[in-house]
Amino acid sequence: AVVIAVHGMNDYAGAFAYAGPYWRDHGVSVYAYDQRGFGRSPDFGRWAGGETMKQDLRAVIAAVSRENPELPIYVVGHSMGAAVILAAMEDAPLNVDGAILAAPGIWGGGAMPIFYRATLNLAAVLAPGKTLTGERAERQASDNIEFLRAMYHDPYVIKETRIDAVLGAVRIMGEGWDATDETGGDILFLYGEKDEIIPVRKMRKAAKRLGGSVAVNAYPESWHLIFADNARERVLEDVLSWIAAQEGLGPQDLTEDQGDTASRDAPGGQGEAAVPEVKCCSDAPGAG
């Protein structure tokens, strides 16, 4: 099987530094890419627009499908990445065999209090280039302190977010929330009970709104960075088990069926939705 990994807000493909090698070692090929304006893609820190991000996702899926015509393909999105997937699914079905939504960023648009939305809209008009650091926000993203420190020192992780980018993220997250009431399919929905970034009650409600065959896994010891937390191994194993079940296999059969696999760069798309050259799954601190 093949997984296409889509990162969250202010992050990049390095978000899958633990997940990529783990899934690879268990027989799943992993492609991760930096969404436009993030990581090593052009216009670092600038919001590319929700439509562009959805087009890029489809371009990557098409390119990966061409490279792996005989293999099932799954798309996994973390936080805002999950919102992009949901929003794209609402526009038209994605050419994948299933979707994995991890700590999905679906708190935005109509799901966000109107005062917050009005304030962001006004700020984006008056001072779109002004940046926010989040230093005053007393919220913890993970219990993996070493990983959080590595993110702080990683030049590809955005530390100061433009207000217009915040507004853009809120809008795509709002699209993702709206999509949960309009779309569905073969979906694995993952969230941590200790998530302090996305309201847990919103994620629970979003999972119930989805149609189709939806498996929901809640993890009492997991936070927002569910693929990097200290309790990540169970989460990573559950993803493998779900993919294997979709294919009518046991988890161990993925390795036997795939043979030698590797984490790879996500190939660029063609035309207006071309995706910048990216890297996948660098070594995480403490990942041996």
Buried (B, 14 or more C-beta within 10 A) or exposed (E): BBBBBBBBBBBBBBBBBBBBBBBBEBBBBBBBBBBBBBBBBEEBBBBBBBEBBBBBBBBBBBBBBEEBEEBBBBBBBBBBBBBBBBBBBBBEEBEBBBBBBBBBBBBBBEBBEEEEBEEBBEBBEEEBEBBBEEEEEEEBBBBBEEBBEBBEEBEBBBBEBBBBBBBBBBBBBBBBBBBBBEBBBBBBBBBBEBBBBBBBEBBBBBBEBBEEEBBBBBBEBBBBBBBBBBBBEEBBBBBBBBBBEBBEBEBEEBBEEBEEBEBBBBBBBEEEBBBBEBBBBBEBBEBE
